[in-house]
Amino acid sequence: MSRVWEIPVHDSTRVRDARMAAREACARAELAPPRTAVAELVATELATNLLKHAGGGRIVVNLVVPPAGGPGTSVQLFSLDQGPGIADVTAALRDGYTTADVSLGAGLGSCRRSANAFHLYSAPGRGTVAAARIDPEADRRGAPAGDVPAGGITLALAQAEDCGDAWSWVRSGGLLTLLLADGLGHGLKAAHAAGAAVAELRRAAHLPPVDILRRLHTALRPTRGAAVTVAQVDTERAELSFAGIGNIGARLCTGDTWTSLVSHPGIVGAYFPAHVPVRRMPWRRDSLLVVHSDGLPSRWTPPQDPHLLGHDPSVVAATILRDAGSPARPVRDDTSVAVLAPDRRTSAHDSRL
């Protein structure tokens, strides 16, 4: 989905902006009024918490395909800050708990109860990342336990409306495939190219990575083209296959070791190389794959906190994006980070309702 919303929250006037962004996203996703009301509530609570507890931060709103590949579009809201963090996350999610004199302590608990999925990661002294997903139906449960989930976040350059990056994932039998596409340049035409890649993925989910890339090459010929990475987990063989064309970064974490995975030069939709290398590696319970567009600094530092790596992929992706940027390294392009990881959540607050 090309439309993204990014709202810096540093004063009370931006709380309304966050709420309106959630409302607009729900309209784009064609969510019913009750689901829109939930999204507005969550956006308001998250933005208010940024002001009360973190000294400010930002709200990011994305449109995403439902985790199980079902019909409709979901709204994903992120809250990112680099404030003091939450010392006791479990306590903070209880109604009535607060560290601010002006708070009733109902915000995070309300978000958790209202959203279809709510995930929270916080480290004292380093800040907090929250992710809430609002699905078309109130009782949607997300991916079944034990499946290999994926999550991601996208940001447009200079808070533009259209983002030239897109990510998606699909299942086909025992195969789970993650795609990240970076349309050439940025803006509407780049978004069109990335969106075409996402649309074609759903029709090619049964194919191996290189064949998927070939299908995408044909589908993207009418567009300006894109850099594309395809990562596919064969859950029956416990194997990851990785192939990419263009400037897409990727790192695989196994245990405490991070390995860089390299894409091949080319442009999907414009120049397809004669040979596309495929990297195959074991996929273990302690594996985690991060793929990202070139909007993320190439020398970003992988997270070392094992508690973070055990959280939902959407939170891992958002934390990596938050921590990779700085005023000294301004973003010069659209940015997208997607994460693929086994379902090994252990925290009670990192769960679906």
SULZI-V698289 format. One line per field, one symbol per residue. phi: phi as a letter, one per 30 degrees, with the letter a starting at -180 (. if undefined). Layout:
BEGIN
phi: ???
END
This chain:
BEGIN
phi: .ddbbbbdcbaddddddddddddddddddhddeddddddddddddddddeddccijlbcbbbcbdeediddibcccccbbbbddicdbdedddddjdaccdccdicddddddddddbbbbbbbeibjbbbbbcccdcdcdciddejdcdbaabbbcdhhddccdcababbcbidcbbcbbbbdeiajdddddddddddddedcbddcdedddddddeddcedcdjadbbbbbccddchbccbbbbjdccabccbicccbdccdcekbdjbbcddbcdcccbdccdcdaccbaddddedcdcddcdddddddeedddddddddddcaedbddcaebbbbbbaddbdbdddcbcd
END
